Amino acid sequence: MERLAGRLSELAGAPVELERPQDPAHGDYATNVALQSAARHRRPPRELAAELAERAATLEEVERAEAAGPGFLNLWLTTAWLGEALAEIGPDYGSGSAERRERVQVEMVSANPTGPLHVAHGRNGAYGDSVARLLEYAGDEVQREYYYNDSGTQMGRFRASVDAVRRGEEPPEDGYRGAYITDLAALRGDPVPPMLAQIEQTLERFRVHFDSWALQSELQQRLDDYLPRLDTYEKDGAVWARSSAYGDDDDRVLIRSADVGGGPTYRAADVVYLADKLDRGFDRAIYVLGADHHGTRNWYASIARMLGYDEQRVEVLLYQLVHLTRAGAQTKISKRRGDVVFLDEFMDEVGVDAARWFLVSRGPDQPIDIDVDLAAERTQKNPVYYVQYAHARIAGILRNAEGHAIGGDAPPELEREERDLIKRLTDFPVVAAEAAERRAPQGIPIYAIRVADDFHRFYHEHRVVESETEAFRLGLCRATQHVIARCLDLIGVEAPERM
């Protein structure tokens, strides 16, 4: 499709974007390039579109071309071109789209080990890992990192809560509660290592694997190496970064005053951590954070400016809240009160596949409302099950056709459902590239549902095995299987062979 758009761009003398008309009577693809470039050419758009239609009709890929409306160009493609496009679809179809391959670090989840991960952490992991998978598929080298703290106020409250239960007492008023605190109290020693091990186990089950783990307390020890490079001043006994002069919303405290302990703040650790990331040679450092960290984006940019790094190397992705409903009632999340929905519990109820799917099913800038009853269903009402069923159905078709020829030239005439499915499949490279560029993995499940829709329509209307065009249709099925499997993999969902 990109090659066709490129050839049309040469004819038009302007970039061409091809779109699929909702009404097939308007062609296989359409473009408004004439409308966009008419002013530059000082010609009526319709006249320009008609001229471009004559030129486009000479391309071997184009069966016919027509000007339409105020200046649209509608295109009908040849069966031969559709067949050739289908033959290009394999397991890695649409990969390698990055214009310049980068070393990227994606830091995500990064919850302090004060309790099991809850569903909101799951959205962080599902979103961040899907972005990482998309970037890898585009050709980048990606490292996933988890950053946590084992000291400070929150960790002190966590340890005090466990110690209180060990003494047979209630946790402090501002402490942590829940059955997991009782479980940790039954173990000897510091509760942080076993809590951290449980977090890692949960993430592995969730199909989020980390390449490295960074510890805030270790990074803070290197603060003296970076303080002289920052624009700082003293006020009320504390050391402040003059970050507002570098684009931040406010100045930030780096070292507390002596009357409140005199230690470094977590903002100080931010300085060391950002420098550490970029000094490790990453071209881009991506942070995945909850929407309550919206002010952090400018803070990180101001650090980069003060330390002399290119601020474009630092990227902050924010995501909104998750709301779970059970029988129409919303479930609350609070790690301290013990009335939380833990990620493990969510996976127990709906399965890992549904958890991964639903947690990236909306854009990160929108809250997600997940109907747990729907997510747990094993019917085609559940979108992840529906898409997986299409993959499993194709696997069954190919098993039944074992030993048969798969693939071959397209027949002289394609059925409408065949054309629609092929066109949908050829959209995948652009879908995957845009999802990676925009850090928008929600486009993948939306597209996968449309592929499944088109396949189910095709299969309902047309016989595959023992049909007159069996080899071609088996090739179409296999190509569809490749694309569906890749879509599912990009969002951390399995593609079953049987269901």
JOTADA-V365642 format. One record per pair of residues at least 12 apart in sequence whose ideal C-beta (glycine too) atoms are under 10 Angstrom apart, sorted by the first residue. I is the first residue (numbers start at 1). GAP is how many residues later the second one is. Records with the same first field share a line. If there is no record, write none. Layout:
# JOTADA-V365642
I: GAP  GAP
This chain:
# JOTADA-V365642
1: 17  28  60  76  84  422  425  426  427  428  429
2: 16  95  424  427  428  431
3: 58  82
4: 12  14  25  52  55  57  58  71  73  77  81  422
5: 12  13  24  26  28  425
7: 49  52  53  54  55
8: 21  23  25  44  47  48  51  53  54  57  65  67
9: 22  24
10: 45
11: 22  40  41  43  44  45  47  48
12: 19  21  22  24  25  29  36  37  39  40  43  44  61
13: 20  24  27  28  39
14: 17  19  20  22  23  26  27  38
15: 16  18  21  22
16: 13  15  16  17  18  20  21  36  40  57
17: 12  13  14  15  16  19  413
18: 12  13  15  55  57  409  412
19: 12  13  53
20: 400  403  404  406  407
21: 47  51  53  54
23: 51
24: 52  392  395  396  399
25: 49
26: 40  42  43  46  48  49  50
27: 35  36  37  38  39  41  45  46  47  48  49  50
28: 34  35  46  47  48  49  50  53  54  391  392  394  395
29: 33  36  44  45  46  47  48  394  397
30: 36  38  39  42  43  44  45
31: 18  21  25  41  42  43  44
32: 13  17  37  38  39  40  41
33: 12  15  16  19  38  39  40
34: 12  13  14  15  16  17  18  19  33  36  37  38  39
35: 13  14  34  35  36  37  38
36: 12  35
37: 15  34
38: 32  33
43: 28
44: 26  27
45: 22  24  25  26  27
46: 21  22  23  24  25  26
47: 20  24
48: 19  23  25
49: 16  17  18  19  20  21  22  23  24  25
50: 15  16  17  18  21  23
51: 16  22
52: 13  15  19  21
53: 12  13  14  15  19  20  21  22
54: 13
55: 18
56: 17  18  19
57: 18  19
59: 16  18  19  22
60: 18  20  21
61: 14  16  17  19  20  21  23  24
62: 13  14  15  16  19
63: 12  13  14  15  16  17  18
64: 12  13  14
65: 12
76: 343
77: 342  345  346  349
78: 332
79: 330  331  332  333  334  335  339  340  343
80: 329  330  332
81: 329  341  345
82: 328  332  336  337  339  340  341  343  344
83: 324  325  326  327  328  331  335  339  389  392  393
84: 325  326
85: 325  337  338  340  341  394
86: 321  324  328  332  335  336  339  340  386  389  390  392  393  394
87: 320  321  322  323  385  388  392
88: 337  338  341  391
89: 333  336  337  339  340  386  387  389  390  391  392  393  394  397
90: 388  389  392  393  396
91: 390  391  392  394  395  398
92: 45  390  394
93: 332  333  335  336  339  386  389  390  393
94: 43  44  331  332  333  334  335  336  337  338  339  388  389  392  396
95: 41  42  43  44  334  337  338  391
96: 41  42  43  333  337
97: 37  40  41  42  332  333  335  336  337  338  339  340
98: 37  38  39  40  41  42  335  338  339
99: 39  40  334  338
100: 39  40  183
101: 34  37  38  39  40  182
102: 33  36  37  38  39  40  180  181  182  211
103: 37  38  39  40  177  178  179  180  181  182
104: 27  28  31  32  34  36  37  38  39  40  178  179  180  181  182  209  211
105: 27  36  37  38  39  40  106  107  172  173  175  176  177  178  179  180  181  182
106: 21  22  23  25  26  27  29  30  34  36  37  38  39  104  105  176  178  179  180  181  182  209  211  333
107: 21  36  37  38  39  40  103  105  107  166  170  178  179  180  181  182
108: 13  16  17  18  19  20  21  23  24  36  37  38  39  95  100  102  178  179  180  181  209  211
109: 12  13  14  15  16  17  19  20  35  36  37  38  39  90  93  94  97  99  101  179  234
110: 14  15  18  35  36  37  38  39  100  103  104  106  177  178  179
111: 13  14  35  36  37  38  88  224
112: 35  36  37  38  39  40  42  43  46  80  83  84  87  104  223
113: 35  36  37  41  42  45  78  79  80  81  82  83  84  85  86  87
114: 34  35  40  41  43  44  45  47  48  61  62  66  67  77  78  81  221  222
115: 43  46  61  62  63  65  66  69  80  83  84  220  221  223  225  227
116: 62  63  64  67  79  82  83  85  86  219  224  226  227  228  229
117: 81  82  85  86  89  218  223  225  226  227  229
118: 204  215  216  217  222  223  224  225  226  227  228
119: 202  203  204  205  212  214  221  222  223  224  226  227  228  236  239  240  249  251  253
120: 170  199  200  201  202  203  213  215  220  221  223  239  248
121: 78  81  82  85  169  201  212  214  221  222
122: 80  81  84  86  200  219  220  221  222  224  225  233  234  236  237
123: 165  167  196  197  198  199  220  232  235  236  237  239  241  244  245  247
124: 84  164  165  166  193  195  198  235  240
125: 19  21  77  78  81  82  83  85  163  218  230  231  234  367
126: 80  81  82  193  196  217  229  230  231  232  233  234  235  242  315  365  366  367
127: 161  190  191  192  232  233  236  237  312  313  314  315  364
128: 16  80  158  159  160  161  189  191  236  311  313
129: 13  15  74  77  78  79  80  81  159  227  231  312  361  362  363
130: 78  226  229  230  305  306  309  310  311  312  314  315  360  361  362  363
131: 155  157  184  186  229  233  304  305  307  308  309  310  359
132: 12  76  77  79  154  156  309  358  360
133: 74  302  303  308  311  356  357  358  359
134: 298  299  300  301  302  303  304  305  306  307  309  310  356  357
135: 149  151  300  301  302  304
136: 300  354
137: 295  296  298  299  349  352  353
138: 294  295  297  298  299
139: 297
140: 143  144  296
141: 141  142
142: 69  140  142  144
143: 67  68  69  134  137  139
144: 59  64  65  66  67  68  142
145: 65  66  67  68  69  128  132  135  137  140  141
146: 50  53  54  57  62  64  65  66  67  68  69
147: 65  66  67  68  69  72  122  123  126  130  140
148: 44  48  51  65  66  67  68  69
149: 43  65  66  67  68  70  71  117  120
150: 40  42  43  45  46  65  66  67  68
151: 41  64  65  66  69  112
152: 64  65  68  111  113  114  117
153: 21  113
154: 20  22  112  182
155: 35  36  37  61  62
156: 16  19
157: 14  15  16  17  18  19  179
158: 13  17  18  23  26  33  34  37  177  178
159: 16  17  25  31  32  33
160: 12  14  15  16
161: 13  14  15  16  17  20  23  24  30  175
162: 13  14  18  19  20  21  22  23  24  25  28  29  30  33
163: 12  22  28
164: 12  17  21
165: 12  16  17  18  19  20  21  26
166: 15  16  18  19  20  21  22  25
167: 18
168: 17
171: 14  165  167
174: 162
175: 161
176: 159  160  161  162
177: 157  158  159  160  161  162
178: 156  157  158  159  160  161  162  164
179: 159
180: 15  18  155  158  160  162
181: 14  155  157
182: 156
183: 12  15
184: 14
196: 17
198: 146
199: 144
200: 13
201: 143
202: 140  141  142  145
203: 140
205: 138  139  142  147  150
206: 137  138  140  141  146  149  150  153  286
207: 145  146  148  149  282  284  285  286  287
208: 148  284
212: 68
214: 55  58  59  62  63
215: 54
216: 48  50  52  53  54  56  57
217: 47  52
218: 51  54  58
219: 45  49  50  51  52  53  54  55  56  57
220: 43  44  45  46  48  49  51  52  53
221: 43  48  51
222: 47  49  50  51  53  54
223: 31  32  41  45  46  48  49
224: 40  48
225: 46  47  50
226: 28  42  45  46  48  49  50  77  80  81
227: 12  14  27  28  37  41  44  45
229: 42  46  77  78  79
230: 12  13  16  24  38  41  72  73  76  77
231: 12  14  15  20  71  74  75
232: 19  20  22  23  74
233: 18
234: 21  23
235: 16  18  22
236: 17  20  21  23
237: 18  19  20  21  22  23  25
238: 15  16  17  18  19  20  21  22  24  27
239: 14  15  16  17  18  23  25  26  29
240: 12  13  14  15  27
241: 12  13  14  24  26  27  29  30  58  61  62  65
242: 60  64
243: 24  28  55  56  57  58  59  60  62  63
244: 54  58
245: 57  60  61
246: 52  53  55  56  57  58  59  60  65
247: 50  51  52  54  55  57  58  64
248: 47  48  49  50  51  52  53  54  55  57  58
249: 45  46  47  48  49  50  53
250: 45  48  49
251: 51
252: 13  14  15  16  18  19  43  47  50  51
253: 12  14  15
254: 13  14  15  16  17
255: 12  13
256: 12
267: 29  32  36
270: 17  26  29  30  33
271: 28  29  32  35  36
272: 31
273: 12  14  27  30
274: 13  25  26  27  29  30  33  35  39  40
275: 28  29  32  33  34
277: 32  36  37
278: 25  26  29  31  32  35  36
279: 28  30
282: 31  32
283: 27  29  30
284: 26  28  29  30  31
285: 15  19  24  28  29  30  31
286: 27  28  29  30  31  153
287: 13  27  28  29  30  31
288: 27  28  29  30  31  76  151
289: 27  28  29  30
290: 28  29  30  31
291: 27  28  29  30  73  74  76
292: 26  28  29
293: 23  25  26
294: 22  24
296: 20  22
297: 17  18  19  20  21
298: 13  18
299: 17
300: 14  15  16
301: 13  14  15
315: 124
317: 47  48  122  123
318: 46  47
319: 40  41  43  44  45  46  47  48  49
320: 42  43  44  45  46  47  48
321: 12  45  46  47  48
322: 19  24  36  37  40  45  46  47  48
323: 44  45  46  47
324: 17  22  25  26  34  44  45  46  47  48  51
325: 44  45  46  47  48  49
326: 15  23  44  45  46  47  50
327: 44  45  46
328: 43  45
330: 39
331: 15  39  41
341: 29  31
343: 12  16
346: 12  13  24  26  29  30
348: 28
349: 23  24  26  27
350: 20  21  22  23  24  25  26  27  32  34
351: 24  25  27  31  33  34  142  143
352: 140  141  142
353: 22  29  31  32  34  35  135  138  139  140  141  142  143
354: 16  18  20  21  22  23  24  28  29  30  31  34  139
355: 15  20  29  137  138
356: 28  89  132  135  136  137  138
357: 18  25  26  27  28  30  31  87  88  91  131  134  135  136
358: 12  13  14  16  17  24  25  26  87
359: 16  82  132  133
360: 80  81  82  83  84  85  130  131  132  133
361: 14  22  23  80  81  83  84  85  88  130
362: 80  83  84
363: 75  76  77  78  79  80
364: 75  76  77  78
365: 75
366: 76
368: 74
378: 121
380: 72  76
383: 62  63  65  66  69
384: 61  64  65  104  107  109  110
385: 111  114
386: 62  63  66  67  70
387: 58  60  61  62  63  64  65  66  68  97  100  101  106  108
388: 60  64  96  97  100  105  106  107  108  111
389: 63  67  107  110
390: 58  59  61  62  63  64  65  66  69  90  91  94  105  109
391: 57  60  61  64  89  90  91  92  93  94  96  97  103  104  105  106  108
392: 89  92  103  104  105  106  107
393: 59  62  63  66  84  87  88  105  106
394: 61  65  70  80  82  83  84  85  86  87  88  90  91  101  103
395: 82  83  86  90  100  101  102  103  104
396: 101  102  103
397: 62  67  68  76  77  80  81  84
398: 66  67  76  79  80  83  99
399: 98  99
400: 64  65  66  74
401: 63  64  65  69  70  72  73  76  77
404: 60  61  62  66  67  70
405: 65  66  67  69  70
406: 64  65  66  67  68  69  70  71  72  73
407: 64  65  66  67  68  69  71  72
408: 61  62  63  64  65  66  67
409: 60  62  63  66
410: 12  59  62  65  66
411: 57  58  61  62
414: 55  58  62
415: 43  46  47  54  58
416: 41  42  45
417: 37  38  39  40  41  42  43  44  45  59
418: 36  40  43  44  51  54  55  58
419: 35  39
420: 30  33  34  35  37  38
421: 30  32  33  34  35  36  37  38  55  56  58  59  62
422: 32  36  54  57  58
423: 31
424: 23  26  27  28  29  30  31  34  56  59
425: 26  29  30  51  54  55  57  58  59
426: 53  57
427: 20  23  24  56
428: 16  19  20  23  51  54  55  56  58  59
429: 54
430: 17
431: 12  13  15  16  17  19  20  52  56  59
432: 12  15  51  54  55  58
434: 13
435: 12  52  55  56
436: 54
441: 49  50  51
442: 49
443: 44  47
444: 42  43  44  45  46  47  49
445: 42  43  45  46  48
446: 41
447: 36  37  40
448: 35  36  37  38  39  40  42  43  45
449: 38
451: 29  32  33  36
452: 28  32  35
454: 26
455: 21  22  25  26  28  29
458: 15  18  19  22
459: 14  17  18  21
462: 14
464: 12  13
465: 12
481: 14  16
482: 13
